Amino acid sequence: DAGVTQSPTHLIKTRGQQVTLRCSPKSGHDTVSWYQQALGQGPQFIFQYYEEEERQRGNFPDRFSGHQFPNYSSELNVNALLLGDSALYLCASSLASVSTDTQYFGPGTRLTVL
Amino acid sequence: AQSVTQLGSHVSVSEGALVLLRCNYSSSVPPYLFWYVQYPNQGLQLLLKYTSAATLVKGINGFEAEFKKSETSFHLTKPSAHMSDAAEYFCAVSEGDSGGYQKVTFGTGTKLQVIP
């Protein structure tokens, strides 16, 4: 049973560029959440997708956008990259029908903005 | 609004000694509480979770945590530390709704060092 997978593992971009990160949820899961983890900090909630729609959003600007596909996989897009966007981006999946369901995390994508 | 406070960004214990990592939460509704562990350059792995059942929750790798509503605490303990326990530990709170939405709020983490 495959867990949550993310690609790419590492990414280096320059300021002003755009980036797309990808996530495949754990088999059987239908909900994907994205988190940003800056160095030395805890993960910060970006947004959550369910049924191909953004359900909730954290305190992140509109430069951060996402998408969920019919197969439940998801993308995180960040436009006009800033140095401060350098972080580990984590994807987590869960099952919406179980309110106490655990979020399972992927290994993350390390984004470096130069 | 929900929040989590982890006391001590770094904790050092000797191998074989008791591990105690502190977590206090704030929530306007009965919370779900979690402890996750993160090894270097890896994602987060669930250690244990509290979802309003038994107040003493047992997790993987010998860890356990006790939910104390009166103290709004959910401290993580392990009787005897192993070298392999060296990692960063995150406490998290979630206010799920009937629709399955979960926004998980994490603490800032505690790095555990185990001294041989």
Interface residues (C-beta under 8 A of the other chain):
Chain A: V4 T31 S33 Y35 G40 Q41 G42 P43 Q44 F45 Q48 Y50 R55 Q56 G58 L90 A92 S94 L95 A96 S97 V98 S99 T100 D101 T102 Q103 Y104 F105 G106 P107 G108 R110
Chain B: Y32 F34 Y36 N41 Q42 G43 L44 Q45 L46 K49 T51 F90 A92 G96 D97 S98 G99 G100 Y101 Q102 K103 V104 T105 F106 G107 T108 G109
